Amino acid sequence: MLMSTLKEYEVDRNQKNLTLVFCGTKRMCDQQERSLQRANFRIAAIHGDKDQRQRDEALDNFRNGKITILVATDVAARGLDVKKSLLRPFEKHL
């Protein structure tokens, strides 16, 4: 369902279509990251089991458009510093 929603909004076609996906568990973040990478989406996951360097690299890549999808646990997302103007809001409960 997530993959079809991302394709519907064409987040894989434009570097400006940045998308944050929030997952309830670290395991789900990793599963979504692997699944979407296999489908050729530019994605990274951040959560508490990633070291600080990995989290910083993922966030930097998201800010500069190298990845268009950032998957995070709700806990990891609390400290995110992303300009609001970068994000196009849509909400879909999966």
N, C-alpha and C positions, 0 to 999 in steps of 0.2 A: 504494500500500500504506500509506503514512504517513497519508494522508487517511482511509482506512477504519479504521485503528487509532485515530486521534483521535476519529472519530465513535463507534466502539465504546465508548470510555471517556468519551464525552460531555463532552469538555473544552471544547466550544463552548457548552455550556448553563449553566455555572455558573462564576462568577468565582473560586470557591475551587479549581477544578480547574486548578491551574497545572502546566504541562508544559514540561520542558526537552528539547530535541531536539538531539543532537550530530551534526554532520556532519564528514566528513573534509576538506572543502575549503571555501574561502570562496565559490567559485562555487556549490557545492551549497547552502550556506546561503541565498544570494540566490535561487536557483531555488525552494527550498522556501518562502521568504517570499512570493515573487510568486504561486506556485501556490495557497498556502493563503489569501492575501489575496483572490484572485479567488473563492475558495469561501466568503468571508465569515468566516473565522477571524480572531480578533484576535491578531496575531502580529508579532514583530519579530525581526530577525537582528542578531547582533553577531559581528564578526570584526576582524582586524587592518587591513583597508582602510577601516573606518568610523572617523570621527574620534571623539575622546574625548567630545564633546558628544552625538553620536548614541548611543554605547555607554551613557553615563550615563542619557540619556533612556529608552532601551529598558529598561534595568534598573530604573529608577524606575517605569516603567509596568507592568512585570512584578510588582514588589513590591506595588504598590497595586491590582492587578487590572484595570487598563485594557487590558492585553493578557493573554491566558491562555497563550500559547505563546511561548517564547523559543528561537530556533534559534541555535546557536553552534558554532564550530569547537572542537575539543578544546583547542586552544592558548588561545583566548579564554576558555574556561570555567575555566581554572586560577585565575583571579583573581576569580571570581564570589563575591559575598557575599550569599547567599540563605539565610534561616532554614530549617533543615531541616523545621520543622513546617509550612511552607507547601506542601511538595511531597508528593504522594501517589506513592510509588514503583511503577513497573511497568517491566518491561524487555522489549523486543521487538526483536529484531535484524531490520532490514529489508534 
